[in-house]
Amino acid sequence: MDHQRMKVVAAIIALAISGSCTGQAQEFPNKLVRITSPFAAGTGPDVVMRMFAEKLTAIWKQPVIVEARAGGSGIVAMNAVKSAPADGHDLVLVSDAHVAINPALYKNLSYDPQADFAPVTRLYSTSYLVVAASNGAYKNVADVVADARLAPNKVSYGIPAVGSPAHLGAVLLESMTGTKMLRVPFKGTQ
């Protein structure tokens, strides 16, 4: 993200937060800003957020830190920010899993994405890919599906969390192709 776009995003964040900061004598931010990341430290979203925080620190002249709080399909991070003071100095990095998928998956979700949080800006988007070793047996998705049909649960796929977009995409592929593959959960995204 270029410096000019970073300034615009920072201004949008400041304006969005200023509504919750009425009554404060000083300009925002007037203390450390914490961005909670529901992604494991060192993963793609976490690294992008840390680069963004570095730029915000320079622009705002206040420290902006990223705290990785992975776990519970993002629920740990969401609850941490939900219970933080509503002064605009605590933000959370979310994906569609945290605000759209979790409410559909968890009957008694401890947060309400619409009532407890306000969107500030879209930071970036990413794509999900199906990849295999270049010297392996699979050259395309049809090869994967054919093998999965021959031997249920032989073909495995990795997911960052149950209910994540990657997981639901794989379940959709299984459903559309009449296959059953082995799900292998990992502690974070790539």
N, C-alpha and C positions, 0 to 999 in steps of 0.2 A: 504494500500500500504506500503510495507516495506521500510526501510530507504535507502537501496541500489537502489531500483527502483526509489525512489524519487530523489536521486542524479542524476541518468541517465536522468530522465525526466527534471530536472532542467538544466542539461547540454545541452540537446536538445533544450530547450526553449532559453537558452542563445545563443547557436550557431545560431538558427533560427533568433533571434532578432538582432544579431550582424551585419547582413547584412544591416539592416535599421539604424544601429547606427554608420556607418562609419563617420569618422571625429571627433568623440568624443575623448577627451583626456584621459578620465578615462575608467576603465573597466565597463562592464555592470553587474549589475545595479548600477548606481551611485546616485540614489535617490529613493524615494518611488515608488513601483510598485502597480498599481491599477488593480484589476481584477473585471470587471463589470459583474454582474450576472443578466440575464433576468428573473430569478426565484425569487419568493417571499422569503423574509428572513425566515429562519427556515425550509424550505422545503428540501427534500432530496438532490437535486443538490447543493443548497446553502450551506448546512452543509458540504458536501464532499469538496466543493471548499474552505471553511474556514479552514478545516483540512489541505488541500494541501497548502494553503497560509501560515499557521503556520510553516509548514516544510520548505517552501521556504525561509521564513524570517530567520530561523535558519541557513540554508545553505548559503544564499546570504549575510547575515549580513546587510540587508537592510529591511525596513518594507514593507510587502506585505499585502495589505488590500483588502477585498472583499466588493464591494458596490452593494447592491441589487437594481436593477432598473427594477422591473417588470412592465409590461404593454404593450399593443399593440402587443401582440403575439411575444414579443421579439424585436420589432422594436425600442422601446425606448432605450434599452441597445445597440443595434447594432449601432444606430445613434450616441450615446454618444461616443463610441470608435472610430467610423469612423471619427468624428470631433476632436478627441484628437490629440496632437502632435505625429508625426510618429517617435518617438524616442525609441519605444519598451517598454516603461514603462506603457502602457495601453493595457491590454489584455481583452478579453471577453470570457466568458464561453458560448458555443453554443451547441444546440442539432440539430438533423436532421431537426427539424421544422424551425429553423432560417436560415439554409443554403440550404435546399432542398425543403421544403414545401412552405415557404413564397413566394419564387419567382414564384411558380406555382399558388398561391392563389391571390396575389396582383398584379394588372395590373401595377401600378405605384409605385413599391417598392422603397423606398428612399435610398437603398443601393444595391450593387451588391456583392453577397458573394464571387465571384471569383476575381473580380477586386479590391475590397476594403479590403479584408482580406486574410491572408495566414494561412493555418493550421499549428499548432505547434506540438500538440500531442493528442492522444486519451487518455483521463483521465480514463474513466470507461464506462461500458455499463449496461443497466438495462432492465428488462422485464416488460411487461404489463400483468396484471392478471385480470381475472373476479372473483370477490368474492361476497359472499352473507352471511348474518347472518347464523351461524351454526344451529340456531333453527328456521330458516325461511322456506318458502315453496320451495325454489330453492335448489336443490342438485347438479345440473349440468347445462350446457349450454342448453341442450335440454329442460329442464324445463322452462328456461327463454324464449326461442324461442316460445315454445307452448303457454305460457301465453301472450306473445307479439302478437301472431297471433290472439288470442281470443279477446283481448282488446287493440287496437292500442293506443299508448301514455300512457298506464297504467304503464308499466315497465319503470323506469327511470334509467339513468346512469349519473355519474358525470364526467366532463372533466375539465382539467386545463385551456384550451384556445381553442377557435374556430380554427380549422386547426391544432391542435396538433396531434401527433401520436395517442394518446388515442381517440380523437374525430374521426379521420379518420378510426381507427380500428372499432369503434362502427358503423360508417356509412357503412363500408364494411360488417359488420355482418348483419345490417339491409337489405342491398342490396342483400346479398347472401341468406337470409332467407325470403325475402318478408315481413318483419315486419316494423313497425314504432314505435320507442321508444321515450321517452321524454328525451331530452338533458338538463342537469342541469350544467351550467358553474360555476366553482369556481374561486377564485382569484389566486390560485397557485396550484402547485403539492403537493403530500403528503410528 
